[in-house]
Amino acid sequence: MPPAFETGEPTSAMELSHALGAQLAAGATYLATLPDAAFFTPQGAAWSPAEHVRHLRKSTAPLVHALKLPRWALGLRFGIAARPSRSFTEMRDADREMLAFTVYHTAHHLRRVAERAAA
């Protein structure tokens, strides 16, 4: 079973950087334990761990680039926020809630598809 990657509750940029760096190191350590065959083999009909890593890298690259821009450039491009930013903890909890919702409803849908196929 994959390890649980706990982030704590960072509140400053330094704490967030440290927590994300620790997550990156823990993830790399975990993935390094997988044999090549397991790393590159799809998980059933889903992506392989290698495909997940590639997806995460490609999807976060624009964000990494944007976060290197000065605040005034982000404000010029996207405007001023209409509300305060959410904390890391609020965003993490919202993401976990959405993930649980998605997993539940996907499993429910797959059960219904299987029941229809069996009928």
C-alpha positions as CSV (number, residue, x, y, z in Angstrom):
1,M,0.0,0.0,0.0
2,P,1.4,3.5,-0.8
3,P,2.4,5.6,2.1
4,A,0.2,8.4,3.3
5,F,1.8,11.7,2.4
6,E,1.0,14.1,5.3
7,T,1.6,17.7,4.8
8,G,0.9,19.2,8.2
9,E,-0.6,22.7,8.1
10,P,1.9,25.1,6.7
11,T,1.0,28.8,6.9
12,S,4.0,30.6,5.6
13,A,5.8,30.4,2.2
14,M,8.8,28.9,3.9
15,E,6.7,26.2,5.7
16,L,4.8,25.5,2.5
17,S,8.1,25.2,0.5
18,H,9.5,22.8,3.2
19,A,6.3,20.7,3.2
20,L,6.1,20.4,-0.5
21,G,9.8,19.6,-0.7
22,A,9.3,16.8,1.8
23,Q,6.4,15.5,-0.3
24,L,8.5,15.5,-3.4
25,A,11.3,13.6,-1.6
26,A,8.9,11.1,-0.1
27,G,7.2,10.5,-3.4
28,A,10.5,10.0,-5.2
29,T,11.7,7.6,-2.5
30,Y,8.4,5.6,-2.8
31,L,8.5,5.4,-6.6
32,A,12.1,4.4,-6.5
33,T,11.1,1.2,-4.6
34,L,8.9,0.1,-7.5
35,P,10.4,-2.4,-9.9
36,D,10.6,-1.0,-13.5
37,A,7.8,-3.4,-14.6
38,A,5.4,-2.1,-12.0
39,F,6.4,1.5,-12.6
40,F,5.7,1.3,-16.4
41,T,2.7,-1.1,-16.4
42,P,-0.8,0.4,-16.4
43,Q,-2.9,-0.3,-13.3
44,G,-5.8,-2.2,-14.9
45,A,-7.4,0.1,-17.4
46,A,-5.8,3.1,-15.7
47,W,-2.5,4.8,-16.1
48,S,0.8,3.4,-15.0
49,P,2.7,5.2,-12.2
50,A,5.0,6.5,-14.9
51,E,2.1,8.0,-16.7
52,H,0.8,9.6,-13.5
53,V,4.3,11.2,-12.9
54,R,4.4,12.5,-16.5
55,H,0.9,14.0,-16.2
56,L,1.7,15.7,-12.9
57,R,4.9,17.1,-14.4
58,K,3.2,18.4,-17.5
59,S,0.2,19.8,-15.6
60,T,2.2,21.7,-13.0
61,A,4.8,23.1,-15.3
62,P,2.7,26.2,-16.3
63,L,1.9,26.8,-12.6
64,V,5.6,26.7,-11.7
65,H,6.3,29.2,-14.4
66,A,3.4,31.5,-13.3
67,L,4.6,31.4,-9.7
68,K,7.9,32.8,-10.7
69,L,6.3,35.9,-12.1
70,P,6.2,39.1,-10.0
71,R,2.9,39.8,-8.3
72,W,2.3,42.9,-10.4
73,A,2.5,40.8,-13.6
74,L,0.0,38.3,-12.2
75,G,-2.3,41.1,-11.2
76,L,-2.0,42.7,-14.7
77,R,-2.7,39.3,-16.4
78,F,-5.5,38.0,-14.1
79,G,-6.7,41.0,-12.2
80,I,-7.1,41.6,-8.4
81,A,-8.7,38.9,-6.3
82,A,-12.2,39.6,-5.2
83,R,-11.8,37.7,-2.0
84,P,-8.9,36.7,0.3
85,S,-6.8,33.7,-0.7
86,R,-7.7,30.4,1.0
87,S,-5.1,28.8,3.3
88,F,-3.2,25.7,2.3
89,T,-5.3,23.7,4.8
90,E,-8.6,24.9,3.3
91,M,-7.4,24.1,-0.2
92,R,-6.1,20.6,0.9
93,D,-9.4,19.8,2.7
94,A,-11.5,20.9,-0.3
95,D,-9.3,18.8,-2.6
96,R,-9.7,15.8,-0.3
97,E,-13.4,16.3,-0.2
98,M,-13.7,16.5,-4.0
99,L,-11.5,13.4,-4.4
100,A,-13.7,11.4,-2.0
101,F,-16.8,12.6,-3.8
102,T,-15.3,11.6,-7.2
103,V,-14.2,8.2,-6.0
104,Y,-17.6,7.5,-4.4
105,H,-19.5,8.5,-7.5
106,T,-17.2,6.7,-9.9
107,A,-17.5,3.5,-8.0
108,H,-21.3,3.9,-7.9
109,H,-21.4,4.4,-11.7
110,L,-19.1,1.4,-12.3
111,R,-21.4,-0.8,-10.2
112,R,-24.4,0.3,-12.2
113,V,-22.6,-0.4,-15.5
114,A,-21.7,-3.8,-14.3
115,E,-25.2,-4.5,-13.1
116,R,-26.6,-3.5,-16.5
117,A,-24.1,-5.7,-18.3
118,A,-25.0,-8.7,-16.2
119,A,-28.7,-8.2,-16.8
